[in-house]
Amino acid sequence: MGGERNRLISITLISLLACVVFVMGGKAMAQKSIHSEKEIGLQVGTIAPDFMGETYQGNTVRFSDLYKNGPVVLIYYRGAWCPYCNLHLRAFQERFDDFKALGATLLAVSVDKPEYAAKTVQDDALGFEVISDPGAEILEKYNVIYRVPEDLAEKYLDEYKIDLEKHSGRKDHVIAIPATYVIDKTGKIVFAYANEDYKVRTEPREILIFLENMNK
């Protein structure tokens, strides 16, 4: 995508003995799906769809109430079972105070049932809210729905003991396409990145730089 900055940061995953690559998204627009010509995600300039979500603690959050108080960094992740997602969320937690200093709110969403959303918060010691969206209504609004093929879901279960249905309660194996948005106080999406390649994520540092520039 024209004007997009690409950087690579290699991080060792202890549990998988593999490398996670974070690619910087820049002011990314909606991305093309790697499986088809359909667009995924929402574009910069779009008014962010409002939603009501339930946190892992059972509290109801209205999204528009959050961005009225300052920019919101909205992160979609696949689930507590995904080590790449956990590493990504942990990276944002490590810069939590920096986001707070810029007046920004972090919010993460997945199709995980509340008990697994709670596991994400507890295991990664997150200081920000995690929304449980097993019905995938929020994912649908943001065009970040991915249906794991049946054979791949079976492989997850057989080889890695990852039970997608157990985590979300869904038989169709729908999960979120990893995505990061920044929404300003007017409700407009000012930064957007979505990619079906779950190894490719925005890095917290880039979002912080973007927020700093917003405040100038």
Residue pairs with C-beta under 8 A, 6 or more apart in sequence:
1 26
1 28
1 29
1 31
3 26
3 27
4 24
4 25
4 26
4 27
4 28
5 24
5 26
5 206
6 23
6 24
7 22
7 23
7 24
7 203
8 21
8 22
8 23
9 21
9 22
9 203
10 19
10 20
10 21
11 19
11 20
11 22
11 87
12 18
12 19
13 19
13 20
13 83
13 84
13 87
15 83
16 83
20 84
20 87
20 88
20 199
20 201
21 199
21 200
22 88
22 91
22 200
22 201
22 202
22 203
23 195
23 200
23 201
24 202
24 203
24 206
25 180
25 191
25 193
25 202
25 206
26 206
27 44
27 191
27 210
28 44
28 191
28 192
28 193
28 194
29 43
29 44
29 192
30 39
30 40
30 41
30 42
30 43
30 143
30 192
30 194
31 39
31 40
31 41
31 193
31 194
31 195
31 196
32 38
32 39
32 40
33 39
33 40
33 196
34 196
34 197
35 196
39 143
40 143
40 144
40 177
40 179
40 194
40 195
40 196
41 142
41 143
41 144
41 177
41 179
41 192
41 193
41 194
42 48
42 49
42 142
42 143
42 181
42 189
42 192
43 189
43 192
44 189
44 190
44 191
44 192
45 188
45 189
46 188
46 189
46 192
47 187
47 188
47 189
48 63
48 67
48 74
48 181
48 183
48 187
48 188
48 189
49 141
49 142
50 62
50 63
50 64
50 187
51 62
51 63
51 137
51 138
51 141
52 60
52 61
52 62
52 63
53 60
53 61
53 63
53 109
53 131
53 132
53 133
53 138
54 60
54 61
54 114
54 131
54 132
55 61
55 114
55 117
55 129
55 130
55 131
55 132
56 114
56 115
56 117
56 118
56 120
56 121
56 130
56 132
57 118
58 114
61 107
61 129
61 131
63 72
63 74
63 107
64 187
66 72
66 105
66 107
67 105
67 183
67 184
67 185
67 187
68 185
69 103
69 105
69 185
70 103
70 104
70 105
70 185
71 102
71 103
71 104
71 105
71 182
71 183
71 184
71 185
71 190
71 211
71 214
72 104
72 105
72 106
72 107
72 182
72 183
73 92
73 99
73 104
73 105
73 106
73 107
73 180
73 181
73 182
73 207
73 211
74 107
74 108
74 109
74 142
74 180
74 181
74 182
74 183
75 88
75 89
75 92
75 106
75 107
75 108
75 109
75 179
75 180
76 108
76 109
76 110
76 139
76 142
76 144
76 176
76 177
76 178
76 179
76 180
76 194
77 85
77 88
77 89
77 108
77 109
77 110
77 120
77 176
77 178
78 84
78 85
78 110
78 175
78 176
78 178
78 198
79 85
79 110
79 111
79 112
79 116
79 164
79 167
79 168
79 175
79 176
80 86
80 110
80 112
80 116
80 117
80 119
80 120
80 123
80 167
81 116
81 156
81 162
81 164
81 167
82 198
84 178
84 198
84 199
84 201
85 110
85 178
85 198
86 120
86 123
86 124
88 178
88 201
89 108
89 120
89 124
89 126
90 124
90 126
91 203
91 204
92 99
92 106
92 128
92 204
93 124
93 125
93 126
93 127
93 128
94 204
95 204
95 205
95 208
96 106
96 127
96 128
98 204
98 208
99 105
99 106
99 204
99 207
99 208
99 211
102 208
102 211
102 212
102 215
103 215
104 182
104 211
105 128
106 128
106 129
107 128
107 129
107 130
107 131
108 120
108 126
108 128
108 129
108 130
108 131
109 130
109 131
109 133
109 138
109 139
109 176
110 117
110 120
110 130
110 131
110 132
110 133
110 175
110 176
111 132
111 133
111 134
111 136
111 139
111 167
111 168
111 170
111 174
111 175
111 176
112 120
112 132
112 134
112 167
112 168
113 132
113 134
113 167
113 168
113 169
114 132
116 132
116 167
117 130
117 131
117 132
118 130
120 126
120 130
121 130
131 138
133 139
134 168
134 169
134 170
136 145
136 170
136 174
139 145
139 174
139 176
142 179
142 181
143 194
144 176
144 177
144 179
144 194
145 174
145 176
145 177
146 174
146 175
146 176
146 177
146 196
147 172
147 173
147 174
148 156
148 164
148 173
148 174
148 175
149 173
150 173
153 164
153 173
156 162
156 163
156 164
157 163
157 164
164 170
164 173
164 175
165 171
165 173
168 174
168 175
177 194
177 195
177 196
178 194
178 195
178 198
178 200
178 201
179 192
179 193
179 194
179 195
180 191
180 192
180 193
180 194
180 201
180 202
180 207
181 189
181 191
181 192
181 193
182 189
182 190
182 191
182 192
182 207
182 210
182 211
182 214
183 189
183 190
184 190
184 214
190 210
190 214
191 207
191 210
193 202
195 201
